[in-house]
């Protein structure tokens, strides 16, 4: 089944420095039909104004993956980790037994991110943070950006504590990419900048596409775009 969640139907919040849209229930937005997908609990589409951001706040027992679409995000936590993650790159924070961090857009332009929260395989992991660069190039396949799947251990993916993967593909208009799910697995897919067709079903940029019961999907890009997908059991 291909279930398209149109961008305009998403929950969200808009304040002076943040415009956030929520693919799943989050904060003051609650929809019992959109509580997550397996261990995937949160997918937020955030636009952050220059020189603003999220002041120090705590997290616990969650794998938090940030995919930077535009600009850059600067992370700082009380474990001493600090780093700037730029467009196209990914950072992972293991909240584990507890971590306090801040995220700021210190740039002169808006920063746009997808922030994805995945429940870990157990509680009590050691907290930590890391980031990795994924050089921009057009590719004919999805590659793992962050993963806890055994098949991805030899890849360049950042590790996470769950049998799940955050994957990406960069496509030119007209490109087609296919992906096969393992038995019992499902996915959630978003195109950053252009309309797509997923097994012939149309979706616009920033729509969410929930995939279940499909052995394989074929995605056609109708313009230049990045695809971001989470594969979960």
Helices and strands as residue ranges (DSSP letters): E 2-5, G 7-9, E 11-14, E 18-22, E 40-48, E 52-59, E 63-70, E 72-77, E 82-86, E 90-94, E 99-105, E 111-118, E 128-132, E 143-147, G 150-152, E 158-159, E 164-171, E 176-180, E 186-191, E 196-198, E 201-203, E 208-211, E 216-221, E 225-232
